[in-house]
Amino acid sequence: MSLIASVPRPLSTRAPRGSASIVWIAAIVVAGAMAVPLIYLIVRAAGADADAWNDLLRDSTWRLLRNTVLLAVSVTGASIAISLPIAWLVVRSDLPLRRFWLVLSVLPLVFPTFVGALAYIAAMGPRGTLQGVLGPLGVESVPQITGFEGAFLALTLFSYPYLLLTLLAGMRGVDPSMEEASRALGVGAWRTFFRVVVPQLRVPLAAGSLLVALYVVSDFGAVSILRFDTFTRAIFVQMQSSFDRSAAAVLGLELVALVGLILVMEAVTRSRGRYYASGAATPRTPRRIRLGRWRWAAIAFLVVLMLAALVTPMAALLDWLIRGLQNDEPIRDLWAGAWRSLWVSAAAAGVAVAAALPVAIVAVRKRGAMAGAVERVSYVGFALPGIVVALSVVFFALNVVPGLYQSWTLLIFAYLVLFLPQSIGPLRASLVRVRPSIEEAARGLGRPRGSVLTTVTLPLIVPGMVSGFALVFLTTMKELPATLLLAPIEFETLATQVWLQAEEAFFARASAPGLLLIAVAALPMALILIRERGLRD
């Protein structure tokens, strides 16, 4: 019997009643805003003819469903296998240069998937970068990556940090006393890890896995470039190739149904358990576990991962840039695009964290169908292709608030719809460890009702807020379809500059904004991670 299963739960799991109604109202408003893409798809699909609905039963549609599920499950499983050991190594072990390795491990998140896919094709294609390096060693050809294998590799390497960032917040909250008790009872290190530590990480594991799965389901760039058919690619083709978007809306609703199934499975996986420590003990810093001879195996694992996720795509981009400079390829002014990318991403991340807070509180503290519905509706936009969300926002603006069309407000709202779950997951993982009795004690001591949230709860979930901000910031930096369709006139980000050049096959011209995009996104991310208190040596 697992040790964690024997820990008694506090009798009360309720949030402070004084803020309950305000939190509920805020959460319902946020969920209602997140339902805009679903309403759009329903309205569009209502006008579809019988042929469009009959297409759902064709073999081609079942093949899309099979491909999408296979890719999501495979990438999520691989991301767990990568992220769980990294999170443990940098938080709980005596790994040398832990902050350095953590920053490098998270940096693949700054690669847009279409840029990473292009870089891998360039690196592993005929006369590519890898062939040039291995040629003198007698290697005449390298494996080509297309189809499922290529999509799996690219999406795993550039999406596992979603899970890693969520796990970090959870790993720092693991109760070390339970682990020490297990070791004192003679249980080995490996059995202790899987029977005591991993069960305490059920919530962040489920939340991070959900982010990875939904990101894979919604991805268009990598699967298109690597020629692997999924729902998003089919929806994009339908949207682009026909003035009647009803057929695409029908496919979109089937994708929403798949998302609903994923959300139900995630909810069952994490259950309604609480993982904060019982009693009045003050949380303490866990003892660093010595790796001993396993230190070199851990470093080798990290080096191989960084070679695949960072060095190879960076080398391909640098190779493009050097070739472009040698051929006098024109390079556009990049700094304006960098500034636009930076400030709009920061604004979207701040709004997302603020909007995710009431949803996370309802998801953790409340029970019942209403709480579950609020949480699940908030995840719909993240699993839909960016073009669907962008078109739904345009539809909403033109029919409800036409004055907002092509405004900053509408663009940031689209980012919120797309990326809100990236803030909900880390916030929920941190909030689930806060004992409700602490909040109730603060109220009992005479704290004003509103100040309990701001002075007690929020300081305790800062790691989740930081992770949520970082996730939304990085993903907004890479966002393409929503920016192309909704941004004000002549507003170009680094991501749109890369895409516009790559679309015309000007890969050398695309390399400069691509490299600057990585640098602009990486620097704030590195600063956030370096300042993490849980990583101080």
C-alpha positions as a printed Julia matrix, in Angstrom:
537×3 Matrix{Float64}:
   0.0    0.0     0.0
   1.39   3.38   -1.03
   2.41   5.69    1.77
   0.61   8.63    0.22
  -2.66   6.75    0.35
  -2.48   6.61    4.13
  -2.16  10.35    4.71
  -5.32  11.72    6.36
  -7.05  14.56    4.61
  -8.19  17.72    6.34
 -11.89  17.83    7.04
 -12.44  21.12    5.21
 -11.5   21.78    1.59
 -13.53  24.89    1.08
 -12.21  28.24   -0.02
 -13.04  31.32    2.05
 -16.76  32.0     1.64
 -16.34  35.76    1.46
 -14.66  35.61   -1.93
 -16.66  32.64   -3.23
 -19.31  34.59   -5.15
 -16.78  36.93   -6.76
 -14.59  34.01   -7.78
 -17.57  32.13   -9.22
 -18.7   35.16  -11.24
 -15.19  35.78  -12.56
 -14.72  32.1   -13.47
 -18.06  31.94  -15.3
 -17.28  35.13  -17.24
 -13.89  33.71  -18.28
 -15.43  30.38  -19.29
 -18.1   32.2   -21.3
 -15.44  34.13  -23.18
 -13.53  30.91  -23.86
 -16.68  29.39  -25.39
 -16.59  31.81  -28.36
 -14.85  29.29  -30.71
 -17.35  26.58  -29.74
 -20.3   28.87  -30.45
 -18.77  29.81  -33.8
 -18.31  26.15  -34.79
 -21.89  25.31  -33.81
 -23.28  28.23  -35.84
 -21.18  27.31  -38.87
 -21.87  23.58  -38.61
 -25.62  24.24  -38.39
 -25.47  25.45  -41.97
 -23.62  22.4   -43.27
 -25.31  20.15  -45.8
 -25.83  16.41  -45.43
 -22.65  15.56  -47.33
 -20.52  17.42  -44.79
 -22.05  15.42  -41.91
 -21.77  12.15  -43.85
 -18.05  12.8   -44.23
 -17.67  12.03  -40.52
 -18.31   8.35  -41.27
 -15.79   8.05  -44.1
 -12.56   6.1   -43.78
 -10.53   9.26  -44.32
 -12.07  10.87  -41.22
 -11.39   7.79  -39.1
  -7.8    7.87  -40.37
  -7.49  11.49  -39.24
  -8.84  10.52  -35.82
  -6.46   7.58  -35.51
  -3.46   9.69  -36.56
  -4.34  12.5   -34.17
  -4.85  10.2   -31.18
  -1.71   8.18  -31.94
   0.42  11.31  -32.18
  -1.02  12.89  -29.02
  -0.58   9.73  -26.93
   2.95   9.06  -28.21
   4.21  12.62  -27.7
   2.63  12.87  -24.25
   4.2    9.6   -23.14
   7.62  10.62  -24.44
   7.29  14.03  -22.76
   6.63  12.35  -19.39
   9.68  10.13  -19.88
  11.82  13.22  -20.54
  10.35  15.75  -18.11
   9.94  13.66  -14.95
  13.64  12.78  -14.55
  14.74  16.34  -15.45
  12.41  17.87  -12.85
  13.67  15.47  -10.19
  17.32  16.03  -11.12
  17.21  19.84  -10.97
  14.99  20.11   -7.86
  15.91  17.14   -5.67
  19.4   15.95   -6.62
  22.95  17.29   -6.32
  23.3   17.51  -10.11
  26.09  19.99  -10.94
  24.97  23.28  -12.55
  21.3   22.51  -11.96
  20.04  25.96  -12.99
  22.15  25.83  -16.16
  20.69  22.47  -17.16
  17.16  23.59  -16.35
  17.45  26.69  -18.54
  18.77  24.59  -21.43
  16.04  21.98  -20.9
  13.27  24.57  -21.16
  14.74  26.52  -24.12
  13.36  24.15  -26.82
   9.98  25.67  -25.98
  11.03  28.88  -27.74
  11.17  27.1   -31.12
   7.97  27.44  -33.16
   7.14  23.92  -34.27
   7.18  24.89  -37.95
  10.65  26.41  -37.52
  11.88  23.31  -35.7
  10.41  21.04  -38.4
  12.02  23.11  -41.17
  15.33  23.06  -39.34
  15.24  19.27  -38.98
  14.4   18.81  -42.65
  17.32  21.08  -43.55
  19.63  19.31  -41.09
  18.73  15.75  -42.14
  17.9   16.3   -45.81
  20.17  15.56  -48.77
  23.32  17.71  -48.52
  21.98  19.0   -45.22
  23.89  20.17  -42.16
  24.15  16.71  -40.58
  25.27  15.14  -43.84
  27.98  17.78  -44.17
  29.28  16.97  -40.68
  29.16  13.18  -41.08
  30.31  13.05  -44.72
  34.04  13.17  -43.95
  33.48  10.27  -41.54
  32.19   8.05  -44.35
  28.46   8.41  -43.7
  26.84   8.7   -47.13
  23.22   9.28  -46.04
  21.18  10.0   -42.93
  17.61   8.88  -42.12
  14.89  11.14  -43.52
  12.23  12.31  -41.07
   8.75  12.7   -42.48
   5.33  11.32  -41.66
   4.57  10.1   -38.16
   8.21   9.63  -37.13
   9.13  13.2   -38.05
   6.04  14.72  -36.42
   6.62  12.66  -33.27
  10.26  13.74  -33.02
   9.62  17.43  -33.66
   6.58  17.76  -31.39
   8.23  15.82  -28.56
  11.42  17.87  -28.63
   9.63  21.21  -28.8
   6.64  20.57  -26.5
   7.95  18.51  -23.54
   8.9   21.76  -21.66
   5.16  22.44  -21.19
   5.09  19.42  -18.91
   8.49  20.17  -17.39
   7.51  23.67  -16.25
   4.34  22.35  -14.65
   6.22  19.53  -12.92
   8.76  21.94  -11.43
   6.09  23.73   -9.42
   4.74  20.39   -8.21
   8.14  18.88   -7.44
   9.03  21.75   -5.13
   5.85  21.06   -3.15
   6.48  17.35   -2.55
   6.45  16.57    1.18
   9.97  15.27    1.99
   8.87  13.69    5.28
   6.89  11.01    3.44
   9.87  10.14    1.28
  12.16  10.01    4.32
   9.68   7.77    6.16
   9.63   5.38    3.23
  13.43   5.15    3.16
  13.52   4.7     6.96
  11.19   1.7     6.57
  13.74   0.07    4.27
  12.09   0.85    0.92
  14.65   1.35   -1.86
  15.22   4.61   -3.72
  13.48   3.54   -6.94
  10.42   2.09   -5.18
  10.21   5.2    -2.99
  10.28   7.41   -6.05
   7.49   5.57   -7.88
   5.34   4.74   -4.81
   5.72   7.98   -2.82
   7.04  10.83   -4.99
   5.2   10.15   -8.25
   1.74   9.8    -6.61
   2.25  13.23   -5.03
   2.88  14.58   -8.54
  -0.41  13.27   -9.93
  -1.96  16.73  -10.31
   1.0   18.47  -12.05
   1.59  15.36  -14.16
  -2.03  15.37  -15.3
  -2.07  19.13  -15.87
   1.19  19.15  -17.83
   0.27  16.08  -19.85
  -3.01  17.75  -20.72
  -1.14  20.79  -22.04
   1.13  18.61  -24.18
  -1.73  16.5   -25.54
  -3.85  19.53  -26.43
  -0.85  21.3   -27.98
  -0.22  18.26  -30.2
  -3.88  18.05  -31.16
  -3.92  21.73  -32.16
  -0.55  21.87  -33.94
  -0.59  22.72  -37.63
   2.94  23.82  -38.56
   4.95  20.69  -37.83
   2.42  18.14  -39.13
   1.99  20.11  -42.36
   5.69  20.51  -43.06
   6.39  16.86  -42.19
   3.37  15.63  -44.2
   1.42  13.85  -41.49
  -2.36  14.22  -41.73
  -4.2   15.16  -38.53
  -7.46  16.97  -37.8
  -5.8   20.37  -37.66
  -4.23  20.03  -41.08
  -7.54  18.86  -42.59
  -9.41  21.76  -40.97
  -6.84  24.26  -42.19
  -7.07  22.93  -45.77
 -10.89  23.11  -45.63
 -10.76  26.66  -44.28
  -8.3   27.82  -46.94
  -9.67  26.0   -49.96
 -13.4   26.79  -49.68
 -15.51  29.88  -49.21
 -18.05  27.66  -47.4
 -16.45  26.89  -44.05
 -19.3   24.69  -42.82
 -17.48  21.44  -43.63
 -14.45  22.63  -41.71
 -16.72  23.51  -38.78
 -18.08  19.95  -38.73
 -14.53  18.62  -38.5
 -13.85  21.21  -35.82
 -16.76  19.93  -33.72
 -15.38  16.4   -33.97
 -12.06  17.76  -32.76
 -13.89  19.42  -29.84
 -15.44  16.03  -29.01
 -11.95  14.5   -28.96
 -10.8   17.32  -26.67
 -13.74  16.6   -24.35
 -12.68  12.96  -24.13
  -9.1   14.0   -23.32
 -10.35  16.33  -20.57
 -12.49  13.58  -19.02
  -9.54  11.17  -19.05
  -7.32  13.83  -17.43
  -9.91  14.47  -14.72
 -10.17  10.76  -13.94
  -6.37  10.44  -13.86
  -5.78  13.19  -11.32
  -9.04  12.42   -9.44
 -10.15  14.81   -6.7
  -7.3   14.02   -4.32
  -5.58  16.69   -2.27
  -1.81  16.67   -2.0
  -0.99  19.26    0.63
   0.54  18.05    3.87
  -1.71  17.5     6.83
  -0.97  18.92   10.24
   0.59  22.19   11.21
   4.16  21.44   10.26
   6.05  24.17    8.48
   7.19  23.19    4.97
  10.93  22.61    4.85
  13.5   22.3     2.12
  14.06  18.64    1.19
  17.51  17.1     1.47
  19.48  16.93   -1.77
  19.9   13.34   -2.9
  23.43  12.39   -3.92
  23.65  10.89   -7.4
  27.01   9.22   -6.91
  28.08   7.27   -9.97
  24.7    8.0   -11.63
  25.79  11.64  -12.02
  27.53  10.9   -15.31
  24.54   8.99  -16.69
  22.31  11.98  -15.82
  24.68  14.42  -17.53
  24.89  12.17  -20.6
  21.08  12.05  -20.79
  20.88  15.86  -20.67
  23.68  16.31  -23.23
  22.01  13.99  -25.75
  18.68  15.73  -25.25
  20.23  19.16  -25.76
  22.04  18.0   -28.9
  18.72  16.88  -30.37
  16.48  19.7   -29.14
  18.82  22.71  -29.33
  22.11  22.15  -31.15
  20.74  20.46  -34.27
  17.98  23.02  -35.08
  20.23  25.95  -34.11
  22.99  24.64  -36.37
  20.53  24.42  -39.27
  19.32  28.01  -38.73
  22.9   29.29  -38.49
  23.78  27.38  -41.66
  20.9   29.09  -43.47
  22.0   32.48  -42.17
  25.62  32.03  -43.22
  24.6   30.89  -46.69
  22.27  33.86  -46.99
  24.96  36.35  -45.99
  27.39  34.77  -48.44
  24.81  35.17  -51.22
  23.95  38.76  -50.2
  20.4   37.87  -49.24
  18.56  40.95  -47.91
  17.72  40.89  -44.2
  14.82  43.04  -43.07
  14.79  45.3   -40.05
  14.28  42.89  -37.17
  14.25  45.05  -34.07
  10.76  46.46  -34.61
   9.41  42.92  -34.92
  11.3   41.88  -31.78
   9.82  44.75  -29.75
   6.29  43.99  -30.96
   6.71  40.3   -30.13
   8.03  41.12  -26.67
   5.38  43.55  -25.47
   2.33  41.81  -26.93
   3.5   38.48  -25.44
   4.01  40.04  -22.01
   0.57  41.66  -22.14
  -1.11  38.41  -23.17
   0.72  36.46  -20.44
  -0.32  38.92  -17.71
  -3.96  38.86  -18.8
  -3.92  35.06  -19.0
  -2.58  34.61  -15.44
  -5.2   37.01  -14.08
  -8.01  35.25  -15.96
  -6.77  31.77  -15.03
  -6.78  32.45  -11.28
 -10.58  32.27  -10.66
 -10.87  29.24  -12.95
  -8.09  27.45  -11.06
  -9.69  28.27   -7.69
 -13.04  26.88   -8.84
 -11.33  23.79  -10.3
  -9.46  23.02   -7.07
 -11.8   24.21   -4.31
 -15.24  23.47   -5.76
 -17.06  20.27   -6.58
 -19.96  19.49   -8.84
 -20.92  19.65  -12.5
 -20.76  23.44  -12.7
 -17.15  23.58  -11.52
 -16.18  20.84  -13.95
 -17.93  22.58  -16.84
 -16.22  25.91  -16.13
 -12.81  24.25  -16.15
 -13.38  22.13  -19.26
 -14.86  24.92  -21.38
 -11.76  26.99  -20.61
  -9.62  24.39  -22.42
 -11.53  24.37  -25.73
  -9.59  27.12  -27.49
  -6.19  25.63  -26.75
  -6.97  22.44  -28.67
  -8.31  24.17  -31.78
  -6.14  25.36  -34.68
  -5.21  29.01  -34.44
  -7.05  29.81  -37.66
 -10.33  28.49  -36.2
  -9.95  30.58  -33.06
  -8.98  33.64  -35.11
 -11.99  33.29  -37.42
 -14.3   32.78  -34.44
 -12.98  35.97  -32.84
 -13.46  37.85  -36.11
 -17.02  36.5   -36.3
 -17.65  37.64  -32.72
 -16.19  41.1   -33.29
 -18.04  41.82  -36.53
 -21.38  40.71  -35.1
 -21.13  41.99  -31.53
 -18.43  44.68  -31.19
 -17.36  45.76  -34.71
 -15.26  48.58  -33.3
 -12.76  46.07  -31.9
 -11.86  44.5   -35.25
  -8.09  44.67  -35.92
  -7.42  46.21  -32.53
  -4.92  45.28  -29.83
  -7.78  44.31  -27.54
  -9.1   41.72  -29.96
  -5.63  40.32  -30.66
  -4.87  39.85  -26.96
  -8.33  38.33  -26.43
  -7.53  35.77  -29.14
  -4.26  34.94  -27.39
  -6.22  34.51  -24.16
  -8.65  32.07  -25.78
  -5.76  30.11  -27.29
  -3.43  29.93  -24.33
  -5.44  30.31  -21.11
  -5.01  26.6   -20.17
  -1.25  27.09  -20.06
  -1.81  29.31  -17.02
  -4.58  27.21  -15.48
  -2.43  24.06  -15.3
   0.5   25.45  -13.25
  -1.84  27.52  -11.05
  -3.95  24.47  -10.27
  -0.85  22.39   -9.54
   0.32  25.0    -7.0
  -3.09  25.77   -5.53
  -3.88  22.12   -4.83
  -1.06  22.09   -2.25
  -2.36  25.08   -0.29
  -4.27  23.91    2.78
  -7.71  25.57    2.97
  -7.28  25.69    6.76
  -4.6   28.37    6.27
  -7.09  30.61    4.47
  -9.77  29.9     7.06
  -7.32  30.73    9.86
  -6.54  34.07    8.23
 -10.23  34.91    8.13
 -10.62  33.82   11.72
  -7.88  36.28   12.7
  -9.92  39.15   11.29
  -8.41  39.54    7.83
 -10.79  41.24    5.38
 -12.35  38.74    3.03
 -10.71  40.07   -0.13
  -7.27  40.34    1.43
  -7.12  36.59    2.22
  -6.68  35.88   -1.48
  -4.11  38.62   -2.1
  -2.06  38.31    1.11
  -2.29  34.59    1.91
  -3.18  32.49   -1.14
  -1.36  34.35   -3.91
   2.07  34.38   -2.2
   1.8   30.61   -1.76
   1.15  29.97   -5.47
   3.82  32.26   -6.91
   5.68  29.31   -8.57
   2.53  28.4   -10.47
   1.95  32.02  -11.49
   5.52  32.33  -12.76
   5.26  29.07  -14.72
   1.9   30.09  -16.18
   3.22  33.5   -17.21
   6.3   31.94  -18.81
   4.28  29.37  -20.76
   1.86  31.92  -22.21
   4.66  34.4   -22.93
   6.67  31.85  -24.9
   3.72  30.43  -26.82
   2.43  33.88  -27.76
   5.86  34.71  -29.15
   5.42  31.8   -31.57
   1.74  32.25  -32.46
   1.1   32.66  -36.19
  -2.48  32.31  -37.58
  -4.17  34.55  -35.0
  -1.52  37.23  -35.44
  -1.8   37.14  -39.24
  -5.59  37.46  -39.18
  -6.19  39.79  -36.24
  -3.2   42.08  -35.86
  -3.53  45.74  -36.84
  -2.32  46.7   -40.3
   1.47  46.43  -40.8
   1.9   44.73  -37.42
   4.53  42.03  -37.88
   6.05  39.89  -35.16
   9.17  37.79  -35.52
   7.02  34.68  -36.0
   5.1   36.22  -38.91
   8.36  37.38  -40.48
   9.76  33.85  -40.32
   6.6   32.36  -41.82
   6.26  34.87  -44.65
   9.85  34.27  -45.73
   9.68  30.49  -45.32
   6.4   30.35  -47.25
   8.23  31.8   -50.24
  11.1   29.31  -49.7
  13.48  32.12  -48.7
  14.96  30.05  -45.9
  18.09  32.16  -45.58
  15.96  35.26  -45.04
  13.81  33.38  -42.53
  16.82  32.34  -40.46
  17.62  35.82  -39.09
  14.18  36.53  -37.56
  14.05  32.89  -36.46
  17.3   33.18  -34.51
  16.28  36.53  -33.04
  12.91  35.06  -32.03
  14.73  32.33  -30.12
  17.03  34.86  -28.43
  14.24  37.29  -27.48
  12.13  34.48  -26.02
  15.05  32.74  -24.32
  16.46  35.66  -22.35
  13.36  36.44  -20.24
  12.81  32.72  -19.76
  16.36  32.23  -18.54
  16.05  35.13  -16.09
  12.79  33.75  -14.67
  14.28  30.3   -14.15
  17.57  31.54  -12.71
  15.67  33.54  -10.07
  13.64  30.52   -8.99
  14.23  30.17   -5.26
  13.83  26.4    -5.39
  16.93  26.12   -7.56
  19.43  27.98   -5.41
  22.54  25.97   -4.69
